[in-house]
């Protein structure tokens, strides 16, 4: 079993934000190999959104690279859904009472994008379309509720903290 800790990103200014990789000294950081390679290249070029080698405390960061789908724990599986960005991942969650949910994240922005088969806002639109279709297929196979990454209409229908899906 892996210890799962939240990751994060960097601000457009390139400065660290809470949850950015540099905050995780002395912790193995699980990251898709393509996301790592892309992020390292950006860091080396000084482009915002890059992935550092050194933590804020000066220690070397420890990345654990993987590829493909990855079961993190029973009922919690990362799904490889490249296209929006290299190494993009979606998440399949199976809960005992509420059932299954597929968090598409940026693989499918909204119901509109799904209905229009529009996956153009992407690093690679062909990969993005294939990943969007994969999320839809898996959600159907798993009888999972598909959660879009940026759908304001769907957002109003979802439980928010402190309420919870169980």
N, C-alpha and C positions, 0 to 999 in steps of 0.2 A: 504494500500500500504506500501511496505517496502522501505527503503532507501537502495539501492544496492551499496556496496563499494567493491572494489577488495580485494581479499584475497591474500595469498602468501604462501611461504614455507620457510624452513630454509636451509641454506647451509649444505653440507655434514659435514662440520666442527662442525655444531651445533650452529654456531654463527648467530645472527639475520641478516636478509637481508631486504631491503625496501619491505614493503608489508607483512612482517611476522606478525602473530597475535599480538605479543608484541608491535607492533607499533600503535595499535588501542585502546588506552585508551579512556574511556568514549564513546565507540561505541558498539552497539550490533553486534556481529559477528555471522552470519548465517552459520551453519555447520551441515552436516549430522551426526546423532547420532553415527553411526558406525565409521566414520572418527574421530569424537571427542574421542570416547572411545579408539580407536587404537592410536591416537596421544597422549592422556593423558598417556596411558600405556608406550609408548616410552619415554615420558618426564620423568616420574617417574623413569624409568630405566636408564636415562641419555643417551638414544640413539638419535642420530641426527634425525631430522625430527619430533620431539615431539611437543606437543602443551602445551604452558605454561598457568598457572593460573594468573600470574601477568604481567602487562604491564611494559614497560621500565621505566615509571615514578613511578612505585611502586604500582599503583592502581590495583584492582582486575578486570580481564577481564570478560566481560559479553558475554557468548555464548548463542545463541538461537538454540536449537537442533530441527531437523526435521527428518522425514523419508519419503520415497516414493518420488514421483514426486512433484514438487512445482512450482506453477505459481507465479513468482515474480511480474509481471506486464503484461498487455495485450501484447501478442506477445512475451513473454520472459518466458520460462519454463525450470526449471532444471529437468533433467531426471535421475532417479536413475539407475546407470550402474556399479554396483560393480563387482569386479573381479580383475582388475588391482591393486586396493587397496580397503580396506574396505571403504564404503561410497563414492566411486568415483561417480562423477556426470558428465553428458554431458549436452549440452545446445541446446534447440530448439528456434530459433529466427525467427519471422515472420515479414518481413519488407513490407511496403506498395507498394513500387515500385519493388524492387529486388526479392521479394518473400521469401520463407522459406529456412533456412539453419540449418543443424544439425551439431553442433560442437561436434564430438565424443570425443575429447580430447584424453585420453589414452585408451578409450574403443576399438578403432580401430587405430592402429599406422599408417597404410598406406594401399593403395589399394592392395599391395602385400599380406598383412596380411588378408584382406577381401577375395581376390581371392583364397588364399591357406587355408582359414579357420584356420589360425594360430593365436592362442591367448595364447601361452605358456609363454610369458614374463608377468607373473601376479602373484599376491598373491594367487589367486584361479583360475586356468585355466578353470575349468568348468563354474564358474560364469562369467568369462571374455568372454567365447564363447557365453553364453546366452545373455550377455549384448551387445556384438558386433552384434549378430543377431537381437536383439531388436532395436538397432540404425538403422540397414539396413531396417527393417520392417517399423519403424516410418518414416524414410526418404522417403520411397516409398509411404506410406499412405498420407504424407503431401506434396508430390511432392517437397521435400526439397533437396537442394544440400548438399551432405554429405561431411563434411570437416574432413579429417583425422588429427590426432594429430601430426604426424611426417613424412609427405610425401613430400620429397624434390621436386618431379616432380609436384605434385599438387600445391605446394607453388608458383611455378613460374607463375601459371595461375590465382592466386588470387590477388585482388586489395590490395594495400598497402597504408598506410597513406602517404600523405594527401588525397588520393582518398578514396572514401567511398561507401559502399553499402547503398542504401536508401530504 
